Amino acid sequence: MLRLNGTLMSRDTQVAQVKDGNLEVINEALLPLYLKRTGYLEGWLESRAIDRHRTNSRLLKKALRLSNYDDVSMVLKVSAATITDTYWFKGDEESTLTYRDIVFKENLFDKLALYGDPDSFNLKYSPTPELTNIGSYEKCWRLIDGHWWLYKQGNDMERFSEMFIYELGKALGFSMAEYELDGKYIRSRDFTDGASVNYEAANGLVGDNDDYIFNFDAFETLFPDTAKQYVTLIYLDTLCFNMDRHTENYGILRDVQTGAVLSLAPNFDNNIALLSRGYPKNEYRKNDKLIELFQELLLKRPKALQYFTKQIIHKLDRNLILSCCDKIPVKVDRDFLCNFILSADRQISQLFQSNGISNGFEDEPRQSL
């Protein structure tokens, strides 16, 4: 058991006292959802650590002389602070420390974290948000004109898939994290705008359970608006064959001052979807597992069906897909892409017809495949 003593903070507000690793909650409203669910401080701290399996994370730890540190010790080197929320840990021996002291103001190790830059290896230690930059891909945070941007590596098809899904989601009116291509990298602007709101991954609420129905029920109980937004997230995942939606790459936004749930976080992390692993053989989506799971959600949860029919303004067609392709300077098989996405959409629409449900789209022209 972790023998840790201090205070869990949100900015300069005390959230919980920690005595020998045990939580004594001071402000229940501000407590992270993970800790509300489990009370397990060590697990929460570990969840904030850089992925030790990334090649460049090992280089970073070596450069910072942290090679022998476990995940908890490593995140505590930066007071467990992250770019996307206001939580941090203040040890008993750090009584004069304030949020202003620990909040990240620069990142000297961005190049080392992103592509293993040898010129960064000999830099002196300074606090870096890379120690709490989670995920399996090589990436880094960069502060540009007062805003943090997350840069990520990827091949052409991964970057195309991420950018295309961003453009398609935006065209359909969904809440999407902002993405841009930057040379051979893709970058995304911090959607918390410097932790003006707190982002918490869904695992804080549902653990590792990514089952659609389980998640929908949890969001519906927490805050119905998030359940509505979750349906659009999964709809886009279904259209674009996102196999990699897991409980650490979607979540919620909370008010920093009150802890109130504001919304589902914008849709992000779609680089292992669509064409990222090449062109699937199943162009017309026969017996597609993601379509089956989404249809199951709509059939077994009437509210999910209600939210879907009210929220989805049905304007998906070949022209819309091609217009999104036009914005991305990566060559792909556009006919395949249209067939792949529209086949999924058609099967979802057929669900309504086969069950005698009005979806509100019957009078709209359907693009032939």
N, C-alpha and C positions, 0 to 999 in steps of 0.2 A: 504493500500500500504506500502511496505517495505521502511523505511526511513534509507537507508544505504549509507554511503559515504566512498569512497576509490578507489582502482584500481584493476581491474581484470588483473591478470598477467599470463604469460606463462614463466616458469622459472623466469628470471629477466627482461623480456621484457614486457612493458606495452601493454595491448591489448585494454582496454577500461577504461575510467574514469566513476565512479559511483557517481552521485549526487542525493541525496534523492531517491535512488533506480532506477534512470533512467540512461541508458547507453549512454555515448558519445564515440563512437568507435574511437580508435586511429589507430589500425592495423586490417583492415578488413580481411586480408589474414589469420590471426591467430585466428579470432573469432570462438568460438565453433559453430557448425552447429545449435544446439538448439537455440542459441541466434541470429544467422543469420535469422532463420525461424520465431522466435517469439519476440525477443527483451525483453523477460520476465525473468529478472534476478532471481526473487524469485522462479519461477518454476524450473529454472536450478539448483539453490542451493538445492531445495527440492528433485530434482531427484538424488542427490548425497548422500542422507541420508540413514543410515541403516534402514531396515524395522522394524518399531516400533511394529509389530505384532509377531515378533519372540520372543519366551520365553527368550532366552539368551540375546537378545538386551535389554529387560527390566532390567535384572539383571545387565548388563553392565552399563546402564544409571544410575541405582541406586548406583552401586559401584563408579562411577565417579561423583556422586552428580549432575546428569544432568536430573533427573526424570521429572522436570517441564519445561525442555527446549523443544521448538518446533523444527521441523526439521531444519529450517534455522539457528536458534541459535546454535543448536548442531553441524552442520557441520562447522560453523564459529569458534568453539572451536579449530579446527585443520586447520583453514584458508581455509576450503573447499578443502583441498588437498586430492588426492587419489593416490593409487599405480600405476594406469594404464594411467595417463596422467599428464601433467606438469602444468595444470591450478590451480590457487589458488587466494584467495582474500586477499588484503592488505588494512587494514583500514587506514583512514587518520592519526590516532594516532600511527600507526606502520611504520612510514616513514623509519626507519633504518632497517626494517626486510628484509631479503633476502631469496631466494629459499633454499639455504643451511640451513638456520635456521629452515625452516618448513618441509622439506622433511623427510619422515619417515625413521628412522635409526634402530628402534627396535619395538617390539610389546609385551608388558608385559601382555596383556590381551587376548592372543590367546586362552588359555584354558577356560577362562570364556566365551568367545564368542562361542567356539565350543561345549563345553559340560557342561557349568555351574559349572566349577571347584570352590569349596568353598574356597580353599586356595588362590585363586586369588582375592577374594571379598574384602579383607582388604588392598590391595595394594594402595599406594599413587597414586594420579593422575599423569599420564604421557600421552602425545599425542599418540593416537593409530589409526591405519588405519581402525579399526573396525567401527568407527563412520561414515565412508564413504564406507563401504562394503555392497553393496546393494544385494537384492535377498531374497527370502522367506525361504530358507533352512538355518539351523544352520551351520555356517562356520567360518573360520578365516584365516588370513594371517600369514605365518611364514617365517622368513628370515633364509635361510639355505645355508651356504657356499656362501654368497653374492647374492643369488637369492631368490626372493619372490615366495612362493608356496601358493596356495589357497587350504585349507583343507575343506572338506565338509562331513557332516553326510549322511547316507543313509542305507537302508536295502540291503540285498543281491541282490535282483532283480534290484534295482536302481543302485547299483554299477556295476552289470554285464552289464546292458544296457548302462551305460556311457562308460565303458571300451570296450565293444564289438563295439559300434559305432565308437569309436576312432580307434580301430584296423581295422575295415572294411573301414572306410574313408581313412586311411593311405594306406591300401592295394590297394585301387582304385586310389590312386595318388592325393587325395584331400588335401587341406590345413586344418590341424587339430591342435587344441591346444593339448599340450602334457598332457597325463594323466597317473597316476600310482596308484596302490592300496598300501595303507600303513596301515596294520592291518585292523581295522574295518572302516577305513576312506578311502576316495578317494582324491587324490590331483592332482592339475593342476599347471604347472609352468606358471608364469606370461609371457604371450606372447608378452608383450611390452618390456620385459627385462629392468625393472626399468624405465619405461617411456622414453626409447630411441626413441620411437614413441608414438604418442597420439592415444589412443583408444576412439572412440565416438560411442555410441549405435545408432542404426538406428532411434530411436525415435527423435533424433536431426534433422533428414532429413524428416521423414514421420509421425511424431507424433505417435499415437496409431494404425494407419492403417496398419495391417499386411497382407492385400490382396496381393496376389502374383503379379498380373498384375500391381497394383499401385506401389509396391516396385520395380519391374523390370524397369518400366518406370522412376522412380526417380533415380535409380542407373545408368541407361543408359544415362540419362541427365547429371548426376554428373560426371561420369567417366566410360566409357564403360567396362573397365576391371572388375569393381566391379559388373556389370550386369552379365557378364560371370560367375564370381565366385558365384554369388547369385543363378544361375541356378543349379550349382552343390550342393550347400547347400540344396536347396529345393528338389532336386533329392534324396539325402541321407535321408532327413526328410521323404520323401514319402516311400522309401524302408523300413525304420525302424519305421514308424508310430509315428513320433514325433508330438504329438498334441499341444505341449507347445512352439512352436516357436513364440515368440512375439518380439516386437520392442526394448526390452531391453536386449535380449540375442543373438543378432547379430549386427554387425556394421562395421565400417571402421577404417583403420589406416591412420593417417596423419603425414606428416613430421613436426617435432617439430619446425624447423627453418623457413620453408616457408609456412606451412599450406597446402601444396599440398596433395591431396588424393593419397595414395600409393597403397592400395588394400583393399579388404574386409578382415575383421579380420578372423583369423582361426576359424573353426567350434568348438563351445563349448556348454556346458549346455544341455546335452542330457539325463539327469537322469529321466525325465518323458516321456520316449519313450519306444518302443519295449515291453519288459516284465515287466516294472517297476510297473505296476498295475495288475500284474498277466497275465495269458494266455488269450488273446482275443478269444472269441467264433468264430470269423470270420477268421478261419485259412487261407482260400484261398482268402481272401480280396474281397469278392463279394460286389458290390455297395459301395466301399470304398471311403469316402469323400476326403481323401488326394490324392488318385490317380486321382480322378476326377478333383480336383483343379490344379494338376500339368499338366494333359493333357490339360486342358483349357488354361493354360499359354502357352504351346507349340503351340497350334492351333491358338491362337489369337495374338500371338506375333512372327512373322516369325524370328526375330533376336534371340529370345530365343531358338527357334527350331534349328536355325543355330548354335548357341553357343553349344547347347546340343550335336548335332551330331558330332561336331568337337572336343569337349573336352572329352566326355565320351569314354574312351577306354574300350570296353566291354569285361571284363574278369570275370564278376560275375558268379559264379557257386557254386554248392554244396561244392566242395572241398575248395574253397576260404572261404566260410562261416565257415566250420568246422575248418579250420586252424586258423581262428580268435578266435573261441571258445576255441581251445586248449591252448591259451595264458592266459586264465582267469580261476582261480581256484574256479569257482562257477558252480555247477551242474545245467544244464537246459535240457529241452527236445529238443535235437538237430534236430530231424526230424521236429518237429513243427517249429522251428526257420527257417530251410531251406525252408519249404513250405511257410511260412509267407512272407519271403523276396523275394523269387523267383517268387511267385505269383504276387507280385507288379511289379517286373521287367518285367515279361512276358506281363502283361497288358499294360505297357508303350510301349513295343516293338510292340504289336498288334496295337497300335494307328498308327504307321507308316504304317503297312501293310494295314489297313483299309482305309487309306487316300492316298495310292499310293505313299508314301514318302520313299526314300531310306535312311536308317539309317546307312549304312556302316557295319552292323553286320550280314548280311544275311548268309555269308559263315561260320560264327563261330558256333560251336556245341552248342546246347541249352541243358541244364541239365533238364532231365525229373523230374517232380514233383511227 
